[in-house]
Amino acid sequence: MAFNRIILWLGYSLITLGVLMLVTAISGLFFGEITHSILFAGTTVASGLAGAVLVASTMKLPAKESYTEALAFLISFWLIVPLVVAIPYVAGGFVENLPLAYFEAVSAFTTTGASTLDPDQIPKTLHVWRSLVQWAGGVAVATFAVVILAALNLKGTGVHRSLLFTYRRGELFSKLAGVTRVIAGVYATISFVCFIALIFAGTPIFESLCLALTSVSTGGLVPRGGPLDFYVSGIGVFALCFSCVLGAANVAVIWDFFKNHTLRDFLRLLGNVEHRTLVFIIGALIVIGSAYTDFRHLGTVIPESIFFVTSTGYDHHVIGLDMVPPVLLIAVALIGGSALSTTGGLKLIRILLLFRHLETDMDRMTHPSRVVPVTFKSRILPDSAFLSIWMYFFGYTLVFAAGIISFAAAGMEFPMAVTSSAAGVANMGPLLDATLPEYSYESFTGLQLSVMTVLMLLGRIEVLAAFAVLSPRMWRS
C-alpha cells in the first residue's frame, strides 16, 4: 500500500485546517477576544507545521495509488482531521475533555449539527470556527463523493458519477485538488450571495456570516439560541432556504450552470430527477406540516420544511414541524438529499433506483415470460448493477439498528434511542430537537456521545466503505 500518498494528502488537509484557524484567529482580534485569538494563532502554527512536515517528507516520493489507498485515505481523513479540529475546544476550555471535544468536532465537520454547547454561552471566535469547519466539511463531503466514492463504484449504477469525475488509473488523488477548488468556488459563491441577502434583510453581520456558511453546508449549528425568526426575517429567510436547497442539490449540475450560464444548463438544473424529487418531498412535508398546525402557521412550515428536508434542521419558529409525528420526520431525515451534495442520509438517487428496480421486478412477476430490463433516465441498467445499492441499503439499516441497540444498552429510552440513531447516521443533529424537544445532547452520557460520534462518522464515510475496511482482502496488498 502506498502510504506516502495517504500521508501526503493528510498533510495538505492539516495545512488547510491551519488556514481556517488563521482566519478564526483574525476574527478573534476583530471581536476583541484576544485570548481566543492567541489560542487559534497557536493552533495555526502547530497544524501548519505538522502538515508541512508531512507534505515535505512525501511529496517527491513516486507512487500511483489504487482503490485501496483511496479508501484508506477516506477513512483516515474522517478519523484524524476531527482530532485536529477538536484541539481548540480542549485548549480553550470550552469542553471538559478530549472525547467531548472530539464529538463536537465530528459533529461540526460532518455537518451533523449536534452540540452540547449553549450557543449563547460560547465566544464569537468559537462560533466562527464551528461555522468554517462546517463549511469545509461540506466541501469535503461533496469532493469525496465526486472523486473517491465515484471511483470506488465504477461498476455500479453511477450514483456518484458526474461530469466533474474523470478517472485514470493511478492518478486518483491528483483529481482531489482540482475538484476541491471547483466545489469550494461554487459553495463560496452561494455563501457570499446568502450573506449579502441576510445583511440586506437586516440580520446582524455576525449572525449573517455564520448562517451563510452553515446553510450551504446544511450544517445546522446556529450562532444564537432560540428560533431563527428572533433575528432573521423576510428576504433573509428566503436566502437561507435557497442556500440550503443548493447545498442539498447536485453540485456537479450547479457547476455546469455556473460555468456555462446557458438556458440548457438551467433547465437541466431544474429538471434533474433528484432535484424534482427533493422539491416533491419538501412540498409533501409542507402539506403534512400545515395540516398538523391547522394551516395557521404556513409561513413557518414552509421554511422549516425546506430546512428539514435538506438536513439543515434550522428551527424557524416555536410552532412548526415539531407538531408532525416523529416517525414521519425520522423517515424524511433518513432519505437525505442528492448524492453529490452536503446532505446525509441514504440519498435520493438510491431511493429512486430501488423503487425503479422494485417496479420492474413486480412487472416481471406478473409477466414471467417477458424480458423486462430496468431503465432509468433513458439508460438500461443490468440487475447486477443494483447489488451495491441493495447492499448499501442493508448495511445502512444494519447500522441504524445497531445504533438503536447501542444507545439502549447505554441506558437510553427506546424512543430517544431511535431518534438519536437516525440523527447520527443521517448526519442531522437537529432531528432530536424536532422530534423530542424535551431532550438535548447535553443530557447524553459520555458513552452515549461516543456512540453518536461513531454513527456520525459512519454516515459520512458511507457504510459500505467502512465495512470494506474490516475485510482482510483490503489489507493483503
Secondary structure, DSSP 8 states (H G I E B T S, - for coil): --HHHHHHHHHHHHHHHHHHHHHHHHHHHHHT-HHHHHHHHHHHHHHHHHHHHHHHHHTTS-----HHHHHHHHHHHHHHHHHHHHHHHHHTTSSSSHHHHHHHHHHHHTT----SS-TTSS-HHHHHHHHHHHHHHHHHHHHHIIIIIHHHTTTTT-TT--TT----TT-STHHHHHHHHHHHHHHHHHHHHHHHHHHHTT--HHHHHHHHHHHHTT----SSSS-GGGT--THHHHHHHHHHHHHHS-HHHHHHHHHH--HHHHHHHHH-HHHHHHHHHHHHHHHHHHHHTTTTTHHHHHHHHHHHHTT------SSSGGGS-HHHHHHHHHH-S-SSSS--SS-HHHHHHHHHHHHHHHHHHHSTTS---EEETTEEE-GGGGHHHHHHHHHHHHHHHHHHHHHHHTT--HHHHHHHHHHHHTT-TTHHHHH-TT--GGG--HHHHHHHHHHHHHHHH-HHHHHHHT-HHHH--
